[in-house]
Amino acid sequence: MSAAPSSPSFPQSRRRLPIGLQTLREIREQGHYYVDKTGLAIDLIESGKACFLSRPRRFGKSLLVDTFKELFEGDRALFAGLAAESRWDWSRRHPVIRLSFGGGRMRDRAELEQRIGEMLDEHRERLGLGPLEGVQTLTGRFAALLRQAQAHHGEPVVVLVDEYDKPMLDHLDDRDRAAAMRDALQSLYSVLKDADAHLKFVFLTGVSKFSKVSLFSGLNHLQDITLSPRWSALCGYTDEDLDTVFAPELPGLERAQIRRWYNGYNWGGTRVYNPFDVLLLFQNRTFQPYWFETGTPTFLVKLLAERQFFTPDLSRLQSDASLLSSFDVERIEPEALLFQAGYLTLHGSTPATAEDEPIYTLGYPNREVESALNRVLLPAYGVPARQVIPSRLQVRELLQRRDWAGLQTLLTALFASIPHDWYRSNPLAGFEGHYASVFYSHFAALGLDLRVEDATSHGRIDMTVLHAGQVCIFEFKVVHTVATGEALRQIRARCYADKYRDRGEPIHLIGVEFGRAVRNVVGFEVRAVHCSLTPA
């Protein structure tokens, strides 16, 4: 009997998808797909004694921590056929202490300290150490655990801390509580500073680098490898991983679309995909904002609104390394939070010199983040959610039909939907960039191909939209009451269309003017440009 033909969407050679799995043993023993990071893991162990890695949530940090654990505990069978099998010294085993703060939400410092105490007791029992007498403080118990583990096992200790910052991140909306969590963790991590003689390797992961946690000011030789090109693919899947390891999952899915939706995270080296997104795409066979929907950034949205953040800037921020890593309970910079949480990523940098550190350019990693983040930003900028949803498909259709009158009517209705009370009670009401922010975020939420502050030889275009085989060039102006026509005049005077003439597509110049007094669109002019001719 001949074999049944395989489905193009579900090839016969598919393996199990490791969705939600964070332990190497379960993935390997149950036959799931596994992207081999063990060679990189050994490279990191050999390069330094203590390392810190920041990556966004659901990026494979816990699996990496578990991989370190299995290496140092010497379970060779788990690594059969992997890079580590022939490179690791399996004759030596080290006691491993793993502290994980990823599970659950601790309400206050007392609950956090109770959980730390439980973890320390669990490790004492697992490592075969006797009861600890006469030591009451958590720092004393942790220090004793390190000393006794080395003495009992005859090898220095490996300390792995997973999601070291989660107890603080869970309470960013309550500064006092977050500070109390930080102080408790600071005391715990300070033990590592004086325990160097007992340690083989220390590895910590988290989302954010809290600058006031003593870990980053005192732990000897701690390497922050977050922005190191060498380790940029330590977590996440590369294009090569998708084309090789996950090759059986690709038929039936457009490869370029996978890249547009989920690739693009970059920490100075190889661009990577978020594993959570990729695995759920392969399971469900449909493109959705899987990662974004696992945690709405409520605190971040509130912070951006409070700081009157000009949302078009989100696609092209600039920052230095000190600002990206400058993060604490008392001082939270939006750029740092956006970058560390994964809503922005590196798009480039200036060369580092003896005099100056590099300046990084930040932007959205992919379509998922750009569209989903702007969708949740719109209500914070005054637009009711009920108004956003029905207009999403309409904008695409109006652009495709070149129905400019319809587009003007829709956008006027969008601004008119902002309640009058919102303007009276919200500081964003007096923010000059509010109108352009709402306009931009509405278009970005649709997942359209946008270019913001689009550089030309004559100046910068406020916003360019590439859609349905045409180019739409927008310029925004804020006027008092009556349209002046200045927005369209600027587009034409500065020859913004020249940049796109060689595409051979219709070009539309659109000048939009917002009136302060009426709080709405008061001018909406459109001119068509033939590719090889001057504006009409």
N, C-alpha and C positions, 0 to 999 in steps of 0.2 A: 504494500500500500504506500502510495506516495505521501509525503508530508504535506499537511495543509499549508497553504500560502500564509506567510506572516502578514499581519496588519501593518500598514505604513505608520500608524500612530502608536502601535504597541508591539514592537519587535519581539520575537521569541526569546532573544538572548537577554532580555531585561532582567536585572537583579532587583533586590529589595532596596527601597529608598530609605536612607537613615534619617527620616524626619523626626526631629526632636530628640535624637539619641546623642548622648554626651559622654558615653563610655566606650573606649576602644574595644574592650572585651566583647561587648554585645554586638558591635558592628562587625567585628572580625569573625566571631564564632557563629553568628546567625546569617552570614553570607550577604551582607549589605554592600553597596558600593562604598569604596573608601579611597579618598584622594591621599596619596602617600606624602605626608609632611615629615616623616621621621628623619630623613636626611637633613632637612633644615633644622629640625629640633636638635640633632646632635651637633650640627655646626654652631648653634647658639650656645649649647652647653660648653663647647670647647672654646668659645670666644670670650666668656666672662663668667664671673661667679654669681652675680646678682643682677637681674634684669627686670624691667617694667615695660609692659606693652599695653597701650590703650587702643581699644577697638570698640565700635558700636555694639549694641546688644544684638544677640542672635547671630554672631559672626564666627562662631566656632572656637571661642576662647576656652570654654570649659572642656571641650574635646582635646584641645592642645594641652591643657593642664593635666588631663587624665593620661595623655600619651607620655608626658614627662614622668608621671607616677609609675606607669607600667615599665618604662625603661629602667628607672632606678631600682625598682623592686625585682627586676631581672626575669620577667616572664617571657622567655625567648619564643615560645610557641606562638604568641600573638603577633610576632613580627616576621613570621616565615614569609619569604618572598618580598619583603619590604627593604628599603634602603638600609635600615638600621641593623638588619640581621647580620651582615658581614662587617659592620663598622663598630659595633658596641662590645664592650668587655662584659660578657655575661657571667664571668666568674665572681664579680663583686656585686653585692647588694647593699643598698643603703636604706636606713630607716627614713620613711617619708611622712611628713606631717602636712596634711592638706586642710586648709581652712577655707570654707566656701560660704559666702554670704548671698549667693544667688537665689536661694529658696525662701519664699515668704517675706513678709514685711514686718519688721520689728517696730513697735509703736513708740518706744522710748529707750533711754539709755539702760534702764534696769533690764529690759528684755534682751537688749543686745549683749550686755555683760553675762546674763544667764546663758545665752546661746554660746558665747565664747567659752564659758566654763564647761558646758556640756561637750563641746568639741575637744577641748583639752583632755577631759576625762576619758572620752572615747579613744583618743590616741594613746593614752597611758595603758589602757586595757589591751588595745590591739597590739601594741609594741611589747607587751609582756612586762611592763614595769609595775612595781608594787605601789601601794597607796602612798600618797604624799602627806606627810605629817608636818604640822606647824607652819605651813605657808598658806596665807589667806588671799593675798592679792592676786589678781589675774596676771600681772606682769611677773610676779614671783613664780607662779605656777608654770607660766610659759617658759621662763628661763630655766627652771628646774627640769622641765620636760626635754628641752634641747640637750642639756648636760647629761642627763641620765640615759637618754636614747643613744647618744654616742657611746657612752661608757658600756651600756648593755650589749650593743650590737657591734662594737668595735669599728665602726665606720662613721664618718661625719654625716650630719643630718641634711636632708633635702626639705626645704619649706616651700610649699606652693600655696599661694593665696589667690582664690578665684573670686572675681567681682568684689575686690577689696573696698570699693567706694559705694556699693549699693545702699547700705544703711544711711548714708548721707544723701544720696540722690533721691531716695524715697521721700525725703522731707525738705526739699528745696523751697517749698511754699511756706515753710515754718522755720524761719532763720534760727530761732533759739534752739529748737529741737535738733535741727541739722547740725548746729555747732556742738551740741551735747554729744551727738553720735560721733562727730569728728574727734572730739577730745578723748572719747573712750578708745577709738581706734588708734589715735596717736600714741596713747600709752602702750597699747599692745604692740604696735609695730616698732616702738622705740627699743624693745628688747633685742631686736635683730641687730641693732647698732653695736652692741657689746658682745655678741655671740659669734663673732667671726671664726674663732678657733674651733667652734663646734659645727660649722656649716660647710656643706659640700656645694650646694647650689640653692639659690633663692630665685623664685619667679613669681611675679605678681601681675595680675591683669585687672583691668577695670575699664570703665567708659571714660572717666575724667581724671585729670591729674590735679588733685587738690594741693595747691602750693603750700598750705600751712600744715599739712600732715608731715610729721618729722621724718617720715620715710624718705622724702625727697631732699631733705637738707642735711641728714646725718648718716644714713646708711652707707658704709664704706663701699666704694666702687660700684654703686648702683648705676646701671646703664639704662637710660630711657631710650628704648629702641623704636619708639612709636614712629618717628620720621626718618628712620634709617632705610635707605633703598634696599639694602641687603635683605632686610626682613619684611619687606612690604607684602609679600605673598605668604607669610607665615600662617595667616588666617585668610579664609576666602578661597574661591575657586578662580583659576586663571582661564583664559580662552583655550589654552592647550588642554587643561583638565576637562573642559566640556567636550572638546573634539576627540579626546581619547577615552578617558574613564567613562564618560556619560554618552559616548557615541550611540549606543543602542536606543537612547531616549530622544534623539534629535529628529528622526524622520517624522514628518507631519507638523513640525514647527519651523517657522522661518528663522534662520540663524541670525540674520541682521536684526530682526525684531527682538530676539532674546538679548542681543547686545545693547540695543537702544533702551530697553526697559530696565535691565538689571546690572549691566556692567558699569564700570566707571569709577569705582572706589580706588583712591590712589593715595599712598602715603610716601610718595617720593620715588617709587620704582615701578613695579609691575602693576597694571590695573587689574582689579579683581571683581568678582561677583559676590553678592551676599548669598551664602549657601542656603539660607532659609527660603529666599525667593526662588532660587533655581530648583530646589527639591519639590516645592509645592507646585511650581509650573509643570514639572515633569509628571507629577501625580494628577493634577487637575486638567492639564492640557489647555489652559486658558490664561491670558495675561491679566493679572490683578495686582494691586499694591499689597502683597502679602505681608512683607516686612513692616511697612508703615502702619498697617491696620492692627498690628499686635500691641501698639502703644501710642495713643494719640498724645502729641507733645503739648499738653495743656499749659504747663508752666512756661515753656518756650514761647508759645503763641502769646500768652499774656505779657511776657517780658518784651517781645518785639513791639507789641502795641503800646506798652507803657513808654518805651524808648522812642516812639514815633519813627520806627524803622522804615526807610524807603525801600519797599519790597523789590523794585527792580534791581537794587544793589545786590540782592542775594545771588544773582547769577555771575557776579564779578567783583567780589570783595577782595581786598588786599590786607595782608597782615604779616607780622613777623613771628618768629617762633616763640618769643616770650609772651606775646599776646595770646597765641593759640593755646599755650599751656598755663596761662594765668587764670586760675579758676579757684574760687573759694566761696564759702558761704556768705561772707560779707561783701564780696565783690565778684559779681558774675557778669562777664562780658559776653554779649550776644554772639560775637564771632567765635569765641572759644567754645561756647555751648553748642552752637550749630555744627562746628567742625567735629568736636569730640563725640557728639551724639550721632553723627553720620548723616546729617542733613546737608552738609557741604563737604567737599573733598578738595584735594589739591589739583589744580589745573596747570600749574607751572610755578617757577620760582626764578628769581635773579641769582646769578652766581654768588657764592659766598666769597668774601675777600678778607684780608687781614684786618681791614678797617670796619667792614660792615657785615652783619649777618644777612642771610638771604631774605628777600621779601617774597612771600607766597601769594599767589593768586588763587582764590577759592571760588568754587561754583558748585552747582548741583552735580551729583554723580551720574544721574540718569533720569529717564522720563518718569519713573515711578515716584521718586522723591519730589521732583519739581511740581508735578501735577497734584500730588496728594497734599504736600505741604501748603501750597497756595490755596487749595480748596478749604483747608481748615483755617487759614488766615483770614479769609474774606469775612466771616461773621465778626471777628475781632476788629475789623475795619469798618463795621457798621452794616454790612450787607446781610440781610436775613437768609438763612440757609434755604428756606422755601423758594427764594427768588433765584438762587444760584442753580439749583438742580434742573428746572425746566428749560433754562436758557442754554444749557451746555450743547445740546445737539443743534439748537437753532443757530448758534454762532457759526458752527462748521458749515451748515447748509447755506446760510446767508453769504458767507465768504465764497463758497463754491459757485453760487449763482450770481455773485457780484451784485447783490442786492444791497446797495449802500444805504438807501433810505430805510430799508428794514433793519439794517445793522444800527443805524442812528436811533431808530425808535426803540430797539431792544436795549441799547446802552443807556438811553435816557430813562427808561423804565427801571433799569438796574440802580441808578443813582437815586431815582425818586423813591425807591423802596426803603432807603435808609430812613429810619424814623426820626422825626423832628427832635424827640427827646434825646436821641443819641447825640446829636450835635450839641445840645445844651450841657450834657453831663460828661462828654468825653474829650480829653485834651487833644485827641487826634483831629478834632473838628477844625482847629486852627492851624493844622500842619499843612504847609504848602504842597507837600508831596502826597497828600492823602488821595487826591483824585487820580493821579498817575499810578499810585500804588494799587488802588482798587481796579483800575483799567487793566494794568499789567497782570495782577494776580488772577483776574477773571479769565484772561486768555491763557495764562500759564496753567491754570487748573484744568484746561481742556486737553493738555498734552500736545499743544501745537508746537511747531518748530519756530522758536522765538530767538531773536538776536537783540539784546538790550545794550544801549550805549554803543551801537554798532559803528565802529571806526571807519571813516572814509578819509580821502586826501583833503576833503574840504571841511571836515568837522565830524560830529558824532550824531548818528541817527538815534532818536529816542527809543524806537522799537521797530524791528522788522519782523514780519510774519511771512513764512514760506508755507504755502498751503494750496493744495489742489492745482498745482502747476502754475502758480502765479506768485508775485512778490507784492506785499503790501507794506509800504513805508509810512510809519506813523510819527508825527511830531505833536507834542502836547504843549499847550500854553494855558496859564491861569490869567483870566482877565477879571475886571470888576463886575461888569454887567453885560455888555454888548460885545459880540464877536468882532474881532478886528481883522481877521484874515492873515494875521502874522504867522501862524503855524504853517500854513501851506506856502506862504511866501518864502519862509526860511528853507523849506525842503527844496523848492525850485531854485532859489538863489544860490544855494550851496551845492547844487547838482548831485544830491544824494543818490539819484537813480543810476548814476554812472557806474557805481560799484556792481550793479546787478544786470547791466545790459547784455553781457556776454552769456547769460544763462539762456537767452532766447525765449524768455517767458514774459507774459504781460506784466507790467509794473503799474501799480496804483499808488499815487501819492495822497495821503490822508492827513489833513490838518484837523486836530481836535482841540477845541478851546472850552475850558471850564469856567463858569461864572461863580465868583465868590458869593455874590448876593443871592443867587438862586440855587446855589449848591448843586449844579447840574451842568450837562453839556449845553453850551449856547452856540457853539460853532462846529460844523462837521462838513468840511469841504473835501471833495475827491476829484483828482485829475488822473487821467490815464496817460501812460507813456508807451509809445511804440519803441521796441527794443533799439532800433537804429536811428530814431529820430529824437528831436528835442521835445520837451513837454508841450502838450497841447495848450 
